[in-house]
Amino acid sequence: MYVPNLIVTQRFPMMNRNRLLMEHFQGAFPLMLSKSRRFAADAQRHDQNPPSPAWAKAK
C-alpha cells in the first residue's frame, strides 16, 4: 500500500507541471485519471460479482 501511494504522490505534481495538460484541464487531469481508474475497477468488480435482482432481495 505504501509503494502505490508514493507513486501517486510523486506523479500527480509532475502531471500538473505539464503545460499542455494545464491548458486543457486546468490542473484536474490527475484527478480525472484516478477517477477513471476507479470506475474501471468498479466495472470489473461488477462483472465478476453481478448484483442479484431486486425481486430476489425482497424474499
ZADO-1210 file (C-alpha; in nm, 4 decimals, padded with zeros to 6 digits):
<atoms>
<atom x="00.0000" y="00.0000" z="00.0000" code="MET" pos="1"/>
<atom x="00.2845" y="00.2384" z="00.0744" code="TYR" pos="2"/>
<atom x="00.4529" y="00.1965" z="-00.2645" code="VAL" pos="3"/>
<atom x="00.1405" y="00.2791" z="-00.4716" code="PRO" pos="4"/>
<atom x="00.0742" y="00.5817" z="-00.2504" code="ASN" pos="5"/>
<atom x="00.4316" y="00.7001" z="-00.3031" code="LEU" pos="6"/>
<atom x="00.3980" y="00.6599" z="-00.6797" code="ILE" pos="7"/>
<atom x="00.0718" y="00.8549" z="-00.6858" code="VAL" pos="8"/>
<atom x="00.2025" y="01.1389" z="-00.4704" code="THR" pos="9"/>
<atom x="00.5125" y="01.1723" z="-00.6863" code="GLN" pos="10"/>
<atom x="00.3366" y="01.1588" z="-01.0238" code="ARG" pos="11"/>
<atom x="00.0475" y="01.3990" z="-00.9633" code="PHE" pos="12"/>
<atom x="00.2651" y="01.7110" z="-00.9210" code="PRO" pos="13"/>
<atom x="00.4668" y="01.6120" z="-01.2288" code="MET" pos="14"/>
<atom x="00.1480" y="01.5922" z="-01.4361" code="MET" pos="15"/>
<atom x="00.0435" y="01.9367" z="-01.3155" code="ASN" pos="16"/>
<atom x="00.3729" y="02.0818" z="-01.4417" code="ARG" pos="17"/>
<atom x="00.2916" y="01.9753" z="-01.7968" code="ASN" pos="18"/>
<atom x="00.1908" y="02.2883" z="-01.9872" code="ARG" pos="19"/>
<atom x="-00.0403" y="02.1070" z="-02.2300" code="LEU" pos="20"/>
<atom x="-00.2322" y="01.9323" z="-01.9527" code="LEU" pos="21"/>
<atom x="-00.2636" y="02.2545" z="-01.7545" code="MET" pos="22"/>
<atom x="-00.4005" y="02.4434" z="-02.0567" code="GLU" pos="23"/>
<atom x="-00.6663" y="02.1814" z="-02.1316" code="HIS" pos="24"/>
<atom x="-00.7618" y="02.0520" z="-01.7875" code="PHE" pos="25"/>
<atom x="-00.6633" y="02.3398" z="-01.5522" code="GLN" pos="26"/>
<atom x="-00.4932" y="02.1011" z="-01.3096" code="GLY" pos="27"/>
<atom x="-00.7736" y="01.8451" z="-01.2928" code="ALA" pos="28"/>
<atom x="-00.6084" y="01.5797" z="-01.5110" code="PHE" pos="29"/>
<atom x="-00.4590" y="01.3728" z="-01.2248" code="PRO" pos="30"/>
<atom x="-00.7969" y="01.3601" z="-01.0515" code="LEU" pos="31"/>
<atom x="-00.9730" y="01.2620" z="-01.3730" code="MET" pos="32"/>
<atom x="-00.7141" y="00.9901" z="-01.4270" code="LEU" pos="33"/>
<atom x="-00.7613" y="00.8464" z="-01.0801" code="SER" pos="34"/>
<atom x="-01.1420" y="00.8571" z="-01.1122" code="LYS" pos="35"/>
<atom x="-01.1313" y="00.6779" z="-01.4468" code="SER" pos="36"/>
<atom x="-00.9140" y="00.4039" z="-01.2935" code="ARG" pos="37"/>
<atom x="-01.1616" y="00.3717" z="-01.0057" code="ARG" pos="38"/>
<atom x="-01.4590" y="00.3442" z="-01.2419" code="PHE" pos="39"/>
<atom x="-01.2748" y="00.0784" z="-01.4433" code="ALA" pos="40"/>
<atom x="-01.2022" y="-00.1192" z="-01.1262" code="ALA" pos="41"/>
<atom x="-01.5665" y="-00.0895" z="-01.0155" code="ASP" pos="42"/>
<atom x="-01.6866" y="-00.2081" z="-01.3564" code="ALA" pos="43"/>
<atom x="-01.4519" y="-00.5040" z="-01.3446" code="GLN" pos="44"/>
<atom x="-01.5677" y="-00.5935" z="-00.9928" code="ARG" pos="45"/>
<atom x="-01.9316" y="-00.5604" z="-01.1038" code="HIS" pos="46"/>
<atom x="-01.8671" y="-00.8008" z="-01.3943" code="ASP" pos="47"/>
<atom x="-01.7127" y="-01.0563" z="-01.1604" code="GLN" pos="48"/>
<atom x="-01.9838" y="-01.0284" z="-00.8923" code="ASN" pos="49"/>
<atom x="-02.3091" y="-00.9132" z="-01.0513" code="PRO" pos="50"/>
<atom x="-02.5734" y="-00.7935" z="-00.8055" code="PRO" pos="51"/>
<atom x="-02.8823" y="-01.0032" z="-00.7551" code="SER" pos="52"/>
<atom x="-03.2073" y="-00.8667" z="-00.8986" code="PRO" pos="53"/>
<atom x="-03.4311" y="-00.6561" z="-00.6776" code="ALA" pos="54"/>
<atom x="-03.7047" y="-00.9180" z="-00.6652" code="TRP" pos="55"/>
<atom x="-03.4584" y="-01.1740" z="-00.5225" code="ALA" pos="56"/>
<atom x="-03.3686" y="-00.9397" z="-00.2375" code="LYS" pos="57"/>
<atom x="-03.7348" y="-00.8883" z="-00.1404" code="ALA" pos="58"/>
<atom x="-03.7884" y="-01.2543" z="-00.0467" code="LYS" pos="59"/>
</atoms>
